């Protein structure tokens, strides 16, 4: 069992702020394994897929009163008939308990959660294995980009196409159909595969609907479902109201590099493939390390583009460019961006940026580094 101390720290810190931690993340990302890593001497672990657990918590007050351990884990809690009631009674009536509930989607996605437990919970979104977790898993970066960051796929000796196909089938049946009631699996899967093939590019609803032969409302509802279940990340453009900036069109990233390379038929990877997959890995790093900071991108109508923009401080924005090969970096787009938004840090994030160093490009000072050196 691979230790993931970053995520254990996130869970424990969240408990200092609220009694309930909602641990979300895509199927097979490692939520159950992480929950099982909690101190077994102090943790009661419940697999809510088992019918016996429903009987066990039928009367939540009696159940919590009988808990001999201070931590209770409800794995796949949406399987219970009234999960919100169970968590609410636990949080309100037994303040010394710490509760961890896991699920693939955001809590509000399930119709069972009419009460979203406002003020009683903190959310931790578990991403696929991060850049700074690779050494703990004993794998190198090219394997992470090729296999993806879901632990069963990442640790496999070879990339198995059956894993990715079976994951998509299970994702639809256990998450999408159950939560959203979509009836056409082929239509939904076609959209997901299309988004994975286009991953990292700008997204147009009408163009996508035409390409797949489905309606615009269907595309929009399916995109919302994919975003809620963390299967895609939708980045909105950063803008200050300028007439020459892109202000509406988002970019869509697939949740995992293994699925992006699988959908694109990149087997094996070629040198030109690593740049896009590296960019995806940085998205996941930013989601994990800056969960409360929206990730944006910037583009103007002349085609200048900055990969990611983070607003950490008032009147200051950080610009992040991702390059597999730092020698291929062109600073012109960042220079145009800084002409509009002069305050903030500039990063060139590359796997070879350790130790970090500063580089001058005209009037710009750019920090060349790995993801670990991106600061709030």
Secondary structure, DSSP 8 states (H G I E B T S, - for coil): ----HHHHHHHHHHHTT-SEEEEE--TTSSHHHHHHTS-TTTEEEEETTSHHHHHHTSSHHHHHHT--SSEEEEETGGGSTTHHHHHHHHHHH-TT-EEEEEESS-GGGSTT-SS--TTTEEEEE--S--GGGHHHHT--HHHHHHH-SSHHHHTSSS--HHHHHHHHHHHIIIIIHHHH----HHHHHHHHHHHHHTTTEE--HHHHHHHHT--HHHHHHHHHHHHHTTSEEEEEE---S-TTB--S--EEEES-HHHHHHHHT-SS--GGGHHHHHHHHHHHHHHHH-TTS-EEEEEBTTS-EEEEEEEEETTEEEEEEE-SSGGG--THHHHHHHHH---S-EEEE-TT--S-EEEEETTEEEEEE-GGG---
